[in-house]
Amino acid sequence: MVLLSALFFILVIPALDDLIEHTELEVGTPLAVGENLLMTPAQGWALSPDSTQAQTILTNSGTQIVVTPAQPLSQPVADQIQDASDALANDPDKSWVVTEPTTFTTLAGDPGATVTAQSKETSTQSWIVTHDGSQATVVLVAPVAVWDAVSEGATDIVESLQFAQTVEP
């Protein structure tokens, strides 16, 4: 049964993903997320047709990364990332193994925090990046079978985030 599940995530999900039309992105060329945030796609990521003004969705190998445009900072980042960590740890539908939240800095020098979690079938990572009273949120969800192949590119995307302007509350 475990082998069948693994084969499903390794073969079927990516094959289905390939059937959906995506917009290929040029690596190294910034992509606007809303009106006030830029990100640079990593190799292998494509723009999902499900993207909207409220969220930009990139896909790769049956995974997705969702990036929200910058908005006013709602509460301290440490509190937000801890809330995300607690929500995963207390999820009654999955037994998530959750890492301790950590901090990082984007290439533009903006601070952020992240937390990673893994269940039997799925891995996820949430990032919050801040700049001058604004924040952007990024969430990666991937089958465990492809996590290692996509997580570095997702981290590169997050580290590339650049705020175009400060968001007014």
Summary of the structure (lengths in Angstrom):
residues: 169
radius of gyration: 16.0
end to end distance: 50.9
largest distance: 51.9
contacts: 519
relative contact order: 0.20
helix: 28%
strand: 34%
